[in-house]
Amino acid sequence: MPYRFRRQPLVRVGSLFVLVVLVGCAAEVKPVPVEGTVKLGKDPLKSGTITFHPDAAKGNKAPQPAVGTVENGAFKLAVGGTPGAPAGWYKVTVTASVPSNPKDEYSEPKSLIDPRFGRADLTTLSAEVKEGGGPYDFSVNK
């Protein structure tokens, strides 16, 4: 008796795969626009980096942090190239540095702000990203 290839199991597996992909896409969280300012003391921070780290202790299970560049005190966040950040609580870090030797741009960097603001485990900055929320304004010191 010749063997006949049955297509039904293959169709079922293919349908299950499409269903899993569609459910996964539907579960993807849409980022909320996040922008604001960072001041060093009373003045705008000239340049630096700001990072929103998902705060799991407050229920934020986002898979990665949102990052932005601070220029003349202003920033906008993005996650994986997509503008914004998922809603939820974040620990906020800010870093800013200059070369320790102004004549050698590759010399050891020297922080312009208190190093605790650059560590998620030590920072005192936090923010809750909400739909329609913002602006998000922060102040750091030396």
C-alpha positions, 0 to 999 in steps of 0.5 A: 500500500503506498504512503500518502502524505497527510497535509492536515498536521502541517496546516495545523502547525502553520496556523498555530505559528501564525496565531502565535505571531499575531498574538505576540504582535498584539501584545507589543506595547506602544511607546508614549512620547517622552521629552523634557529637560535636565538641569545641572544646578540651575543651568541646562545640562549642555550635553549628556545621556539620560536613561529610563530603566524599567523599575520592576519593583514598581511593576514595570516589566519593559524588556529594555531601557529607553535612552535619550541624548541631552543637548542644551538641557533638552531630551527625547527618549527612544526604545530600540529606535522607536521614539518614546517609552512604554508606560510605567515607572522608571529609575532615571540615570543621567551621565555627562563627562568631558575628557580629563585632559582637554588636549586629548579627547581620548583621555580618561573621562571626567564626570561633570555630575555626581556619579550616583546619578549615573547608576540605576541602583543609586539614583534618586531620580524616578519617573512614571511615564503615563499616556499624555504625561510629561514633560519630564524635568530633572535636576542633577548636581556636581 
